[in-house]
Amino acid sequence: MSERINNTAPLADGEAGTRTRILTLVGSLRAASINRRLAEAAAQTAPDGVEISIYDGLGDIPFYNEDLDVPGSVPAAAQALRDAVAASDGLLLVTPEYNGSIPAVLKNAIDWASRPYGAGAIKDQPVAVVSGSISPNAAKWAHGDVVKALGVAGARVVETAHLHFAGFGERFAASHPREDAEALTQLGATVHELVQATGELVSA
């Protein structure tokens, strides 16, 4: 269900288990959304030994309902998300802002990944949050709500990786963010901080 974006070189012999896997969840379902393009640009900055994939299928997951969350009969789309989160070393969430808050599809993904409570796939996962909007506010309200939901869900939010893009309707209207040197530098720094956090978790 996830789309692998970067194609890092094969690891050398003896390094098969050392690749760092970052899973990206995008809060906009629109195929050509600028937030998705930001995620694609972020994947381009992945250093050697790091694989960044963008998860497809968030729109297929039913709204969280405890009646559906029954061991052995969890909806396939929800289970696929949980499995993908559990298999990753860290998460990158890219969010627009809808009516001043977090998109429902992203909140729903956090809800499913947080269960069972206290033992969900997202628990203790290092997470970086990037927000972007056409407004000068840079989707900071949505960013704050995402961070809050992640904290309650038990994720480990990497505060040094926070990133906001304002007014990107004009900035990226005619070009992909990967063609913007400043955006790539900023996204690369976010990815670097997130990867560093995954290493700290392993060594802790």
Disulfide bonds with the S-S distance in Angstrom:
none
